Amino acid sequence: MAIFSKETHFEMTSVSNSYYPDEPTAPKVVTDTIPGPKSQEAIRDLEGVFDSRAAYFVADYDKSIGNYIADVDGNMYLDMYAQIASIALGYNNPELIKAATSSEMVRALVNRPALGNFPGCDLREILARLLRLAPAGQDKVWSGLSGSDANELAFKAAFIYYRSKKRGYDKEFSAEELSSVMGNSAPGSPQLAVLSFKSAFHGRLFASGSATCSKPIHKLDFPSFPWPHADYPSYEYPLNDHTEVNRKEDDRCLAIVEEIIKSWHVPIAALIIEPIQSEGGDHHASSYFLQRLRDITLEHGVVYIIDEVQTGVGATGKFWCHEWANIQPPCDMVTFSKKFQSAGYFFHDPLFVPNKPYRQFNTWCGDPAHMIIAGAIGQEVIDKKLPDQCARVGDYLYTKLDALRAQYPHLMQRLRGRHRGTFIAWDLPDTETRDHMLKKLKLAGCNVGGCAERSVRLRPTLAFEEKHADVFVAALEHVLTEL
């Protein structure tokens, strides 16, 4: 049976009530196992046509609402994972349903334009809605299809930009470049590298997979580029109690970054970093570290890419997580996807537009249907001041979790995410204990995700409020007493 809190808090105007007046007040679990029998049967049925081995359960999206996800067995979970951090406003949001049923959406879906060759007359306005939400210092956008694709496209733009600077932006390609590239050899196909970080996750495609360094399963058996991975800072918590040691850790990792740039056997054209490493264990980078990377990349002529695929769109208390660092001058590109329901990268330097057409190109050049949804999501985030809400609710939740950490320090190690909205995580002693906690939380009515080998990460929607935090904390406290 699900555990829930009877506490009531904050009679202020509730975003979740305005969106979801019929949202449940507590989870409901009616099966003894998760997945339940109907989910198990549906998963077995899927296995003949689709790899369903990673399924937690089979969802009933018609019955899911707001912060609660339903399954086919009749269970209703408080969703603290939100489709791997990709549901921004909650399930069946009425404002997104309006956008999805608009004539603009019908045009985008039925006619699916090849935007590079045949942009629609409404594309400028659709893009303008995205650009109103761009990170500080960015005023241009190129669109893609997923987070992995966004990073792949950013790498491609970085390589073209890097080589154009060396060659001269307006200079024609040499005959040797044109002929050698057809054989996948230099100088037309140069040896260049992207520097990423240990425990990073940037996607599962070929270039993004080469930059990924979180779990072996993500990249086994397919060829990779021989690209380097620097150390990402690993801090002592609470941060306020370990200022000096954490600054030394930043400086240690920065020295590694600079040494790799100077000594790698091929030029480092770009550096990519997540402001919070999510899949790799919810490691947070300090403002100092992110700014010093800007200084180093400028000094060595390296393109600086911030991967905001998981951290973007409000959940950390700012629309874009790296804006906490106020990086100056702004980074070169910011990639996005997940909560935006669209994908691509923002940039500001016009020289990141290739010197000739068809260099950064594919059939669709993104998806206007998902750009329409992204614009609608962004407008709601701004109108409802959801980053501010996430900051408030995150501080409320963190305080309650910190009290539990004091009671159960062996089960809630390295609690992190203070003042970073609802991007909160902690470590368990080992993988087995972590997985057991996640299983028990589901049986208590809370769908929660893990990351790395032994971490628990919280990724609720932006409509998550104090009343939801109370439900989760009550369930977690019950589980902690049983572990």
C-alpha positions in Angstrom: 0.0 0.0 0.0 1.3 3.5 -0.9 2.4 5.7 2.0 1.4 9.4 2.0 1.5 12.4 4.2 -1.6 14.0 5.8 0.3 17.3 6.1 -1.1 20.3 4.2 1.0 23.2 3.2 0.9 26.4 1.2 -2.6 27.5 0.4 -1.1 30.0 -2.1 -2.2 29.8 -5.7 -1.3 26.3 -6.9 0.0 25.8 -10.4 -0.8 22.1 -10.2 -4.4 22.8 -9.0 -4.9 25.3 -11.9 -3.7 22.8 -14.4 -5.0 19.6 -12.8 -8.0 20.1 -10.4 -8.6 16.3 -10.5 -5.0 15.3 -9.8 -4.8 12.6 -7.0 -3.9 13.7 -3.6 -1.9 10.5 -2.9 -0.5 7.5 -4.8 -2.4 4.3 -5.0 -0.7 0.9 -5.3 -3.1 -2.1 -5.8 -0.6 -4.8 -6.8 1.9 -6.8 -4.7 4.6 -6.5 -7.4 5.7 -3.9 -9.8 5.4 -4.5 -12.7 2.0 -5.9 -11.8 0.4 -8.8 -13.7 -1.2 -6.8 -16.5 2.1 -4.9 -17.1 4.0 -8.2 -17.1 1.6 -9.6 -19.7 1.8 -6.5 -21.8 5.6 -6.5 -21.6 5.7 -10.2 -22.7 3.4 -9.3 -25.6 5.7 -6.5 -26.7 8.8 -8.7 -26.6 8.0 -10.2 -30.0 8.1 -6.9 -31.8 10.0 -4.5 -29.5 12.8 -4.7 -26.9 10.8 -4.2 -23.7 13.4 -5.6 -21.3 14.1 -2.2 -19.7 10.4 -1.4 -19.0 9.5 -0.4 -15.4 5.8 -1.0 -16.1 3.4 -0.4 -18.9 1.8 3.1 -18.5 -1.8 4.1 -19.1 -1.3 7.7 -20.4 -5.0 8.4 -20.7 -5.3 8.0 -16.9 -2.0 9.8 -16.0 -2.5 13.3 -14.8 -0.3 16.1 -13.6 2.5 14.7 -11.4 0.9 11.2 -11.3 1.6 8.4 -13.8 -0.9 5.5 -14.0 -0.1 1.9 -15.1 -2.3 -0.7 -16.8 -2.8 -2.5 -13.4 -4.5 0.5 -11.8 -1.5 1.7 -9.8 -1.1 5.5 -9.6 2.5 6.7 -8.8 3.8 10.1 -7.9 6.2 10.5 -10.7 9.6 11.7 -9.5 11.3 10.6 -12.8 9.0 12.2 -15.4 10.0 10.2 -18.4 13.7 10.5 -17.6 13.4 14.2 -16.9 11.6 15.0 -20.1 8.0 15.9 -19.0 8.0 19.6 -18.2 4.5 20.5 -17.1 2.9 17.2 -16.1 0.8 14.6 -17.9 -2.1 15.7 -20.1 -1.3 19.4 -19.6 -4.3 21.4 -20.9 -2.2 24.2 -22.4 -0.1 21.7 -24.4 -3.2 19.9 -25.5 -4.4 23.3 -27.0 -1.1 23.6 -28.8 -1.2 20.0 -30.0 -4.7 20.4 -31.5 -4.1 23.8 -33.2 -4.3 24.3 -36.9 -0.6 25.2 -36.8 0.2 21.7 -35.4 -2.0 20.0 -38.0 0.0 21.7 -40.8 3.3 20.7 -39.2 2.3 17.1 -38.7 0.4 16.5 -42.0 2.9 18.3 -44.2 6.1 17.6 -42.3 8.3 20.1 -44.1 11.9 19.6 -45.2 12.8 22.8 -43.5 16.2 23.4 -45.2 14.7 23.4 -48.7 11.0 24.2 -48.1 10.5 26.2 -44.9 6.9 27.2 -44.2 5.7 30.7 -43.9 5.2 30.2 -40.2 8.7 28.9 -39.4 10.1 32.3 -38.5 7.4 32.8 -35.8 7.8 29.2 -34.5 11.6 29.8 -34.2 11.0 33.2 -32.5 9.1 31.5 -29.7 12.2 29.3 -29.1 14.6 32.2 -29.3 12.7 34.1 -26.7 13.7 31.4 -24.3 17.4 31.1 -25.4 20.1 31.2 -22.8 21.7 34.6 -22.0 24.0 35.6 -24.8 22.6 33.3 -27.5 20.4 34.6 -30.3 20.4 31.8 -33.0 19.2 28.3 -33.1 19.7 25.1 -35.2 17.2 22.3 -34.6 17.5 18.6 -34.3 15.5 15.5 -33.4 16.8 14.3 -30.0 19.4 15.1 -27.3 21.9 12.8 -28.9 21.3 14.4 -32.3 21.6 17.9 -30.8 25.1 17.1 -29.5 26.1 15.4 -32.7 25.0 18.5 -34.7 26.9 20.7 -32.2 30.1 18.7 -32.7 29.7 19.0 -36.5 29.2 22.8 -36.2 32.3 23.0 -33.9 34.5 21.0 -36.3 33.4 23.1 -39.4 34.0 26.3 -37.4 37.4 25.1 -36.1 38.6 24.2 -39.6 37.1 27.3 -41.2 39.2 29.5 -38.8 42.3 27.7 -39.8 41.6 27.8 -43.5 39.8 31.2 -43.7 36.1 31.4 -43.6 35.7 32.6 -47.2 38.5 30.6 -48.6 37.6 27.8 -51.1 38.3 24.2 -50.3 41.5 22.8 -51.9 41.4 20.1 -54.5 43.3 17.9 -52.1 40.6 18.4 -49.4 37.8 17.6 -51.8 39.4 14.4 -53.0 40.8 13.1 -49.7 37.5 13.5 -47.9 35.9 11.0 -50.3 38.3 8.4 -48.9 37.8 9.5 -45.3 41.3 10.8 -44.9 43.1 14.0 -44.2 43.2 16.9 -45.0 39.5 16.8 -46.1 38.6 14.5 -43.1 40.9 15.9 -40.4 41.9 14.2 -37.2 40.2 16.4 -34.5 38.8 15.6 -31.0 36.1 16.6 -28.6 37.1 16.7 -24.9 34.4 15.6 -22.5 34.5 14.3 -18.9 34.5 11.0 -17.1 31.0 10.0 -16.1 29.6 12.2 -18.8 26.5 11.2 -20.8 26.0 13.0 -24.1 24.1 10.4 -26.1 24.2 7.0 -27.7 25.1 7.7 -31.3 28.6 7.6 -32.7 30.1 11.0 -31.9 28.0 11.5 -28.9 28.8 8.0 -27.8 32.5 8.7 -28.0 32.0 11.7 -25.7 29.9 9.6 -23.3 31.8 8.0 -20.4 29.2 6.9 -17.9 28.4 3.2 -18.3 30.0 0.6 -20.6 26.6 -0.7 -21.7 26.0 2.6 -23.5 28.7 2.1 -26.0 29.8 -1.5 -26.2 30.5 -3.1 -29.6 30.4 0.0 -31.8 33.4 1.9 -33.0 34.4 5.1 -31.2 36.5 8.1 -31.9 39.7 8.1 -29.8 38.6 11.2 -27.8 39.8 12.1 -24.3 37.8 12.4 -21.0 39.0 14.7 -18.2 38.1 14.3 -14.5 34.8 16.0 -13.5 35.0 17.5 -10.0 33.9 15.3 -7.2 33.0 17.4 -4.2 32.6 16.9 -0.5 29.2 17.7 0.9 27.7 19.8 2.4 29.4 22.3 0.1 29.6 25.1 2.7 31.6 22.9 5.0 34.2 22.0 2.4 35.0 25.2 0.5 38.8 24.9 0.5 39.0 21.2 -0.4 36.4 21.6 -3.2 38.3 24.5 -4.7 41.4 22.4 -4.8 39.4 19.7 -6.5 38.2 22.2 -9.2 41.8 23.3 -9.7 43.0 19.7 -10.0 40.4 18.9 -12.7 41.1 22.2 -14.5 44.8 21.4 -14.7 43.9 18.0 -16.3 41.7 19.8 -18.9 44.5 22.2 -19.8 47.1 19.5 -20.0 44.9 17.4 -22.4 44.3 20.4 -24.6 48.0 21.0 -24.8 49.2 17.5 -25.2 46.5 15.4 -27.0 47.8 13.8 -30.2 45.3 15.6 -32.3 43.8 19.1 -31.9 41.0 19.5 -29.4 38.4 21.4 -31.4 35.6 21.4 -28.8 34.9 20.8 -25.1 31.5 19.7 -23.9 30.2 19.6 -20.3 27.0 19.0 -18.4 26.6 21.6 -15.7 25.2 18.7 -13.7 26.2 15.2 -14.8 22.9 13.5 -14.6 23.1 9.9 -16.0 26.7 9.6 -14.7 25.8 10.2 -11.0 24.4 13.8 -10.5 27.7 15.5 -10.1 27.5 19.3 -9.9 30.0 21.7 -11.4 30.7 24.9 -9.5 30.3 28.3 -11.0 34.1 28.7 -10.6 34.8 25.6 -12.6 32.4 26.4 -15.5 33.9 30.0 -15.8 37.5 28.7 -15.7 36.6 26.3 -18.5 35.5 29.4 -20.5 38.8 31.1 -19.8 40.8 28.0 -20.9 38.8 27.4 -24.1 39.2 31.0 -25.1 42.9 30.8 -24.5 43.4 27.7 -26.6 40.8 28.4 -29.3 38.5 25.5 -28.2 34.8 25.6 -28.8 32.9 25.6 -25.5 29.6 23.6 -25.6 27.2 23.4 -22.6 25.0 20.3 -22.7 21.7 21.3 -21.2 19.7 18.4 -22.6 18.7 17.2 -19.1 19.4 20.3 -17.0 17.5 22.9 -19.2 14.0 24.4 -18.9 13.6 25.5 -15.3 14.1 22.5 -12.9 17.3 23.8 -11.4 15.7 27.2 -10.4 16.8 29.0 -13.6 15.6 28.4 -17.1 19.1 27.1 -18.0 21.3 25.6 -15.3 24.6 27.1 -16.5 23.1 30.6 -16.0 23.8 30.1 -12.3 27.5 30.5 -13.3 27.0 33.7 -15.3 29.7 32.6 -17.7 31.5 35.5 -19.4 31.7 35.7 -22.3 28.9 33.3 -23.0 29.7 29.8 -24.1 29.7 29.1 -27.8 26.8 26.6 -28.0 24.1 25.3 -25.7 22.4 22.0 -26.6 18.8 21.2 -25.5 16.1 18.6 -25.6 14.1 16.6 -23.0 11.8 19.0 -21.2 11.7 21.2 -24.3 10.2 18.3 -26.3 12.3 19.6 -29.2 16.1 19.5 -29.7 19.0 21.4 -31.2 21.5 24.0 -30.1 21.6 27.7 -29.4 24.5 29.9 -30.5 25.4 33.5 -31.2 28.5 33.7 -33.4 27.4 33.9 -37.1 30.6 32.1 -38.1 29.0 28.9 -36.6 26.8 29.0 -39.7 28.9 27.0 -42.3 30.3 29.0 -45.2 28.3 27.0 -47.7 24.8 25.5 -47.7 24.2 21.8 -47.3 27.0 21.4 -44.8 24.8 21.4 -41.7 21.7 19.8 -43.3 19.4 16.8 -43.4 15.9 16.1 -44.8 13.9 17.7 -42.0 16.4 19.9 -40.2 14.4 19.4 -37.0 10.7 19.1 -36.4 8.3 22.1 -36.4 5.6 20.1 -34.6 7.9 19.6 -31.6 9.1 23.2 -31.9 5.5 24.3 -31.5 5.2 22.3 -28.3 8.6 23.7 -27.1 7.3 27.2 -27.6 4.1 26.4 -25.6 6.1 24.8 -22.8 8.5 27.7 -22.6 5.6 30.2 -22.5 4.0 28.4 -19.6 7.3 28.2 -17.8 7.7 31.9 -18.1 4.1 32.9 -17.4 3.8 30.7 -14.4 7.3 31.6 -13.1 8.1 27.9 -12.8 11.9 28.3 -12.3 11.1 30.3 -9.2 8.6 27.7 -8.0 11.3 24.9 -8.6 13.8 26.9 -6.5 11.3 27.3 -3.7 10.0 23.8 -3.7 13.5 22.4 -4.2 14.7 24.2 -1.1 11.7 22.9 0.8 12.3 19.3 -0.3 16.0 19.5 0.3 15.5 20.7 3.9 13.3 17.7 4.6 15.7 15.3 2.9 18.6 16.7 4.9 16.7 15.9 8.1 16.3 12.3 6.9 20.0 12.2 6.0 20.8 13.1 9.5 18.8 10.2 10.7 20.0 7.7 8.1 23.5 8.8 7.1 24.5 5.4 5.8 21.5 5.3 3.4 21.6 8.9 2.3 25.3 9.7 1.5 26.5 12.8 -0.2 23.1 14.5 -0.4 23.5 17.1 -3.2 21.4 19.7 -5.0 21.0 22.4 -2.3 19.7 25.6 -4.1 19.5 23.8 -7.4 15.8 23.4 -7.6 14.5 19.9 -7.6 17.8 18.5 -9.1 18.5 16.5 -5.9 20.4 13.3 -5.5 22.1 11.1 -2.9 24.2 7.9 -2.8 23.5 4.5 -1.3 26.2 2.2 0.1 26.1 0.0 -3.0 24.1 -0.9 -6.2 22.1 -3.6 -4.5 20.9 -1.3 -1.7 20.1 1.5 -4.2 18.1 -0.8 -6.5 16.2 -2.2 -3.4 15.3 1.3 -2.4 14.0 2.1 -5.9 11.8 -1.0 -5.8 10.5 -0.3 -2.4 9.7 3.3 -3.4 7.6 2.1 -6.3 5.7 -0.2 -4.0 5.1 2.9 -1.8 3.7 4.7 -4.8 6.7 6.8 -6.0 8.3 6.3 -9.4 12.0 7.3 -8.8 15.1 6.8 -11.0 18.6 5.9 -10.3 21.9 6.9 -12.0 25.5 5.8 -12.0 26.2 2.7 -9.8 24.6 3.7 -6.5 22.8 7.1 -6.8 19.1 8.1 -6.6 18.1 11.1 -8.6 14.9 13.1 -8.4 13.5 14.6 -11.6 9.9 15.6 -11.0 7.9 17.9 -13.3 8.0 21.7 -13.0 4.4 21.5 -11.6 5.8 19.7 -8.6 4.8 21.5 -5.3 5.3 21.3 -1.6 2.3 19.0 -1.2 3.9 16.5 -3.6 7.2 16.8 -1.7 5.4 15.9 1.5 4.0 12.7 -0.2 7.4 11.7 -1.4 9.2 12.4 1.9 6.6 10.3 3.8 7.1 7.4 1.4 10.9 7.7 1.5 10.9 7.8 5.4 8.8 4.7 5.4 11.2 2.9 3.0 14.3 4.0 5.0 12.9 2.4 8.1 12.6 -0.9 6.3 16.0 -1.0 4.6 
